[in-house]
Amino acid sequence: MVRILHTADWQLGKQFENLGAPSDKLAFLRQGRIDVVRRIGQLAVDRTVDAILVAGDVFERNEVGDLLLREALAVMRQVNIPWILLPGNHDPAGPASVWDRIKRIGCPEHVHVLLSTEPILMAGGKLAVLPAPLTRKHQFADPTESFGQQAKSDTAVRVGLAHGSLRNRLAPAAEQHNMISDTRADDASLDYLALGDWHSCKEVAPRTYYAGTPEQDDFDQDSGAVLIVELSGPGVAPKVERVSVGHYQWYSLSAQLQSPGAVEQLRAHLSTVKQPLASAVVHLEVRGAVSLSERAAIDEEIANFEATVQVLRARTIDLVPSPTEEDLNDLGRQGFVAIVVERLRSLKGDAANPDSAFAGAALQRLYVEQVLREGRQ
């Protein structure tokens, strides 16, 4: 029996610019991608696997710094189990690739970079790994075409290792390059096909799996795991177990608010984020029409929530402040402001007047300025 750990899409060096968060917050997410490799290594030791197969995109790009390469190699050096690294579309094995620099730095003997389609035998000859490294970011030929040409064995299980999009099996949004036949496992008599590129963990065809990224990197993604695969022998169906290894949890929240009670409604949505909040990455969209006083309280609630999670990306542009009569009464109690408020209220109440919308916006702005002024006092 052979036991392997299938992982992919580490993308070490990922920057997460799309989150728009402060750089010190994002630094934790970047470090988390090295930390998860350490956890993968420990899991491999605990489960006594014969090899760790990384199905492409080990690095975010070929231009990552040498320090990151040394950090990754240092982590893998500590776990004396074969690490099998495959170039993907983010780190293809072309001229001046990251793999050339790793060779110069020096790779531990048990870390194997597969730069050709030549199969390698492992686990005392019981495991044959058939690699399909990418040599450029986009290619039109099926990178796994050579699998069917490789000699078969009566004693070794055949595991394909590739990076690309499986035809006819993924969502329409999946990439349309580096396409892999969805019958490759059958055509090449593979006992297991370990894939990378699709970031969610998914069985996509018989004996064909995407491991997904081990540390989630986008919202609405089924990831944060690796696959432990047991292969009893050639022709025997694999036993595949999903094991969670990710630290950060990503949430996408959409809140439709309405006064009164808008703050409580928002809190109910935020409460769906599980503890520990410090490991949460949250995208929050807030919509609706709320009173001006509740809008100010909502902004404060969001600011406090941002301080408790790792990253918050909040979108409140569709939250419309709508002043109540009580808001306006508080705003225009005395002096010149009272005269202005009453005039604007009169204009706002006359729907036929072309200045009605302008008057409403002006009232909202006056209220916000008053709230800010009172907050500074």
C-alpha positions in Angstrom: 0.0 0.0 0.0 1.2 3.5 -0.9 0.0 6.7 0.9 0.5 10.1 -0.6 -0.4 13.7 0.4 -1.8 15.7 -2.5 -1.6 19.5 -2.3 -1.3 22.3 -4.8 -1.5 26.1 -5.4 0.5 27.3 -2.4 1.3 30.5 -4.4 4.0 31.5 -1.9 4.5 35.3 -2.2 0.9 36.1 -3.0 0.3 39.8 -2.2 -3.5 40.0 -1.7 -3.7 43.6 -3.1 -7.3 43.1 -4.1 -8.3 43.2 -0.4 -7.3 46.8 -0.1 -6.2 46.4 3.5 -3.3 47.9 5.4 0.0 46.3 4.5 0.6 45.1 8.1 -2.7 43.2 8.0 -1.9 41.6 4.7 1.6 40.5 5.9 -0.1 38.0 8.2 -1.9 36.4 5.2 1.4 36.2 3.3 3.2 34.6 6.2 0.2 32.2 6.6 1.1 30.6 3.3 4.6 29.6 4.6 3.0 28.5 7.9 0.6 26.1 6.2 3.5 24.4 4.4 4.9 23.7 7.8 1.6 22.2 8.9 1.5 20.1 5.8 4.9 18.7 6.6 3.9 17.8 10.1 0.7 16.1 8.8 2.8 14.1 6.4 4.9 12.9 9.3 1.9 12.1 11.5 0.2 10.1 8.7 3.4 8.4 7.5 3.0 9.3 3.9 5.4 8.0 1.3 5.5 11.3 -0.7 4.1 14.9 -0.7 2.9 15.8 -4.2 2.5 19.5 -5.0 0.5 19.9 -8.2 1.9 23.2 -9.4 1.9 26.9 -8.5 4.3 26.5 -5.6 5.1 30.2 -6.0 3.0 33.1 -6.9 5.3 34.1 -9.7 8.8 33.4 -11.0 10.1 36.8 -9.7 9.6 36.1 -6.0 12.6 37.0 -3.8 15.4 34.7 -2.9 14.6 35.0 0.8 11.1 33.5 0.2 12.8 30.6 -1.7 15.1 29.9 1.2 12.2 30.1 3.7 10.3 27.5 1.7 13.3 25.2 1.3 14.0 25.5 5.0 10.5 24.4 5.9 10.7 21.4 3.5 14.2 20.5 4.7 12.9 19.9 8.2 10.6 17.1 7.0 12.6 14.2 5.6 9.8 12.9 3.3 10.0 13.3 -0.5 8.5 16.6 -1.6 7.5 16.4 -5.3 7.2 20.0 -6.8 5.6 20.6 -10.2 5.9 23.9 -12.1 2.5 25.4 -12.8 1.2 28.4 -14.7 2.3 30.9 -12.1 5.8 29.5 -11.9 6.4 27.8 -15.2 9.8 26.1 -15.9 10.8 28.5 -18.7 14.0 30.5 -19.0 15.2 32.3 -15.8 12.5 30.6 -13.8 12.3 30.3 -10.0 13.4 26.7 -10.4 16.8 27.8 -11.9 17.4 29.9 -8.8 16.4 27.1 -6.5 18.9 24.9 -8.2 21.6 27.6 -7.6 20.6 28.0 -4.0 20.7 24.3 -3.4 17.7 21.9 -3.0 17.6 19.3 -0.2 18.0 15.8 -1.5 14.5 14.8 -0.6 12.9 17.8 -2.5 12.4 16.9 -6.1 11.6 19.5 -8.8 10.0 17.7 -11.8 11.1 19.6 -14.9 10.5 16.9 -17.5 7.8 14.4 -18.3 10.0 11.5 -17.3 8.2 9.3 -14.7 10.0 8.8 -11.3 9.7 5.7 -9.1 9.4 6.1 -5.4 8.4 4.2 -2.3 10.7 1.3 -3.1 9.3 1.0 -6.6 5.7 0.9 -5.5 4.8 4.4 -6.7 5.3 5.8 -10.2 4.7 9.5 -10.5 4.0 10.8 -14.0 4.6 14.5 -14.2 3.3 17.2 -16.6 5.3 20.3 -15.8 4.3 23.6 -17.5 7.0 25.4 -19.4 5.0 28.6 -20.0 2.0 30.3 -18.5 -0.4 29.4 -21.3 -0.2 26.4 -23.6 -2.7 24.9 -25.9 -1.6 21.3 -26.0 -2.8 19.0 -23.2 0.2 18.8 -20.8 -0.8 15.2 -19.8 -0.8 13.8 -23.3 2.4 11.9 -22.6 0.9 9.9 -19.7 -0.6 7.4 -22.0 2.7 6.7 -23.6 4.4 5.7 -20.4 5.1 2.0 -19.8 2.8 0.4 -17.3 3.8 -1.7 -14.3 2.2 -4.7 -12.5 3.7 -3.6 -9.2 3.7 0.2 -9.1 0.6 2.4 -8.7 0.5 5.1 -11.4 -0.2 8.7 -10.2 -0.4 11.5 -12.6 0.7 15.0 -11.4 -0.5 17.9 -13.5 -1.7 21.6 -13.4 -4.5 22.9 -15.6 -8.2 22.9 -16.3 -10.1 19.6 -16.7 -12.3 19.8 -19.8 -16.1 19.7 -19.3 -15.8 19.4 -15.5 -15.4 22.9 -14.2 -17.5 26.1 -14.1 -17.7 28.2 -17.3 -15.4 30.8 -15.5 -12.6 28.2 -15.4 -9.5 29.1 -17.5 -9.5 28.0 -21.1 -5.8 27.2 -21.4 -3.7 24.3 -20.1 -6.7 22.1 -20.8 -6.6 18.5 -19.6 -8.7 15.7 -21.0 -11.4 14.7 -18.5 -10.8 11.0 -19.4 -7.1 11.1 -18.8 -7.2 8.8 -15.7 -8.9 6.1 -17.8 -7.0 6.7 -21.0 -3.6 6.5 -19.3 -4.6 3.8 -16.8 -3.9 6.0 -13.8 -4.7 4.9 -10.3 -4.9 8.6 -9.3 -4.6 11.9 -11.1 -3.5 14.7 -8.7 -4.4 18.2 -10.1 -3.7 21.8 -9.3 -5.0 25.1 -10.7 -8.6 25.0 -9.4 -8.4 26.5 -5.9 -11.3 24.6 -4.4 -11.0 21.0 -3.2 -13.0 18.9 -5.6 -13.4 15.4 -7.1 -13.9 16.2 -10.8 -13.8 12.8 -12.5 -13.1 9.1 -11.6 -9.8 8.9 -9.6 -9.2 12.6 -10.4 -9.0 15.3 -7.8 -8.1 19.0 -7.3 -6.6 19.5 -3.8 -7.3 23.2 -3.9 -5.2 25.8 -2.1 -4.3 24.7 1.5 -4.8 28.3 2.8 -7.9 30.0 1.4 -7.2 33.0 -0.8 -10.6 34.1 -2.0 -14.2 34.4 -0.9 -16.8 31.6 -1.6 -14.1 29.1 -2.0 -14.1 25.5 -0.8 -10.4 25.2 0.2 -8.0 25.1 3.1 -7.3 21.4 2.9 -5.1 18.7 1.5 -5.9 15.2 0.4 -4.4 12.0 2.0 -4.6 9.3 -0.7 -4.2 5.6 0.0 -3.4 3.4 -3.0 -3.6 -0.4 -2.2 -2.3 -1.5 -5.6 -2.6 -1.1 -9.4 -6.2 -1.0 -10.5 -7.6 -0.6 -7.0 -9.8 2.4 -6.4 -8.0 5.0 -4.2 -9.2 5.9 -0.7 -9.2 9.7 -0.5 -9.5 11.7 2.8 -9.8 15.4 3.0 -7.9 17.0 5.9 -8.2 20.7 6.9 -4.9 22.5 7.3 -5.9 26.2 6.7 -5.8 28.8 9.4 -7.7 31.8 7.9 -11.5 31.6 7.3 -12.9 33.8 4.6 -16.5 35.1 4.8 -18.7 37.0 2.3 -21.6 38.8 4.0 -24.4 40.8 2.5 -26.6 42.9 4.9 -29.9 44.6 3.9 -30.6 47.1 6.6 -33.6 49.3 7.4 -34.4 51.6 10.2 -35.4 51.3 12.9 -33.2 48.5 14.3 -30.6 48.7 11.6 -27.6 48.4 14.0 -29.0 45.2 15.5 -29.6 43.9 12.0 -26.0 44.5 11.1 -24.8 42.9 14.4 -26.8 39.7 13.5 -24.9 39.4 10.2 -21.6 40.0 11.8 -22.3 37.4 14.4 -22.2 34.7 11.7 -18.4 35.1 11.6 -17.0 32.3 13.8 -14.4 32.6 16.5 -11.5 33.2 16.6 -12.3 36.5 14.9 -8.5 37.2 14.5 -8.3 34.5 11.8 -11.3 35.9 9.8 -11.1 37.6 6.4 -14.4 39.3 5.7 -16.0 41.0 2.7 -19.0 43.0 3.9 -21.6 44.6 1.6 -24.2 46.8 3.3 -27.3 48.1 1.6 -30.6 49.7 2.5 -32.0 53.0 3.8 -31.4 54.0 7.4 -31.8 57.0 9.6 -28.9 59.4 9.9 -28.4 58.6 13.6 -28.3 54.9 12.8 -25.9 55.5 9.9 -23.4 57.1 12.2 -23.8 54.1 14.7 -23.4 51.6 11.8 -20.1 53.3 10.8 -18.9 53.0 14.3 -20.0 49.3 14.5 -18.1 48.5 11.3 -15.0 50.3 12.5 -15.0 48.3 15.8 -15.5 45.0 13.9 -12.6 45.8 11.6 -10.4 46.0 14.6 -11.3 42.5 15.7 -10.8 40.6 12.5 -7.7 40.0 10.4 -9.0 41.8 7.3 -12.3 43.6 6.6 -13.2 44.8 3.1 -16.4 46.8 3.6 -18.6 48.3 0.9 -21.2 50.7 2.2 -21.8 52.9 -0.9 -25.3 51.4 -1.3 -26.3 52.3 2.3 -28.5 55.4 1.9 -28.9 57.7 4.8 -32.5 58.8 5.1 -33.2 61.4 7.8 -36.2 61.0 10.0 -38.3 63.8 11.3 -36.6 63.4 14.7 -33.2 63.6 13.0 -34.1 66.9 11.4 -35.7 68.3 14.5 -32.5 67.6 16.4 -30.5 69.2 13.5 -32.4 72.5 13.3 -33.2 73.6 16.9 -31.9 77.2 16.9 -30.4 80.1 15.0 -29.4 80.3 11.4 -29.1 76.5 11.1 -32.8 76.1 12.1 -33.8 78.5 9.3 -31.7 76.6 6.7 -33.0 73.3 7.9 -36.7 74.4 7.6 -36.1 75.8 4.1 -34.4 72.6 3.0 -37.2 70.5 4.5 -39.7 72.5 2.7 -37.9 72.0 -0.6 -37.4 68.3 0.0 -41.1 67.8 0.7 -42.1 69.3 -2.6 -41.5 66.4 -5.1 -42.4 68.6 -8.0 -39.6 71.0 -7.2 -36.4 70.2 -9.2 -34.4 71.1 -6.2 -36.0 68.5 -4.0 -33.3 65.9 -4.4 -30.6 68.5 -3.8 -32.3 69.6 -0.6 -32.5 66.0 0.7 -28.8 65.5 0.0 -28.0 68.8 1.7 -29.9 67.8 4.8 -28.1 64.5 5.0 -24.7 66.3 4.7 -25.7 68.8 7.4 -26.6 66.0 9.7 -23.3 64.1 9.1 -21.3 67.3 9.7 -23.2 67.8 13.0 -22.5 64.2 14.1 -18.8 64.6 13.2 -18.6 68.0 15.0 -20.2 66.6 18.2 -17.8 63.7 18.1 -14.8 66.0 18.1 -16.1 68.0 21.0 
